[in-house]
Amino acid sequence: MKRQTVQATISAAKEERPVAELVQLANRFKSSIYFETSNKVINAKSIMGMMTLNLISGLDVTITADGEDEEVAVEQLAAYITGK
């Protein structure tokens, strides 16, 4: 299991496209992937769940992946959320 906490620099609270792209990226991996904020744990492969995350710039998000490609999954998702 791989975990990393990052601070979001993208804002997807009022726009669906960044969330859809994030879910598409998560679905490229075989690992189970979850995003956690102070009060929610969301399956990163669920568009409906991710829409409830209210991803805003400055939000701390913990990305957890478990599976054969967990390292790459966390690395790429963290890069997307932080805009790197």
CORURRA-V742356 format. One record per helix or strand of 2 or more residues. SS is the DSSP state (h for helix, s for strand). FROM is the first residue (numbers start at 1). TO is the last residue. If there is no record, write none. Layout:
BEGIN
<<SS:FROM:TO> <SS:FROM:TO>>
END
This chain:
BEGIN
<<s:2:7> <h:16:26> <s:32:36> <s:41:43> <h:47:51> <s:60:66> <h:70:82>>
END
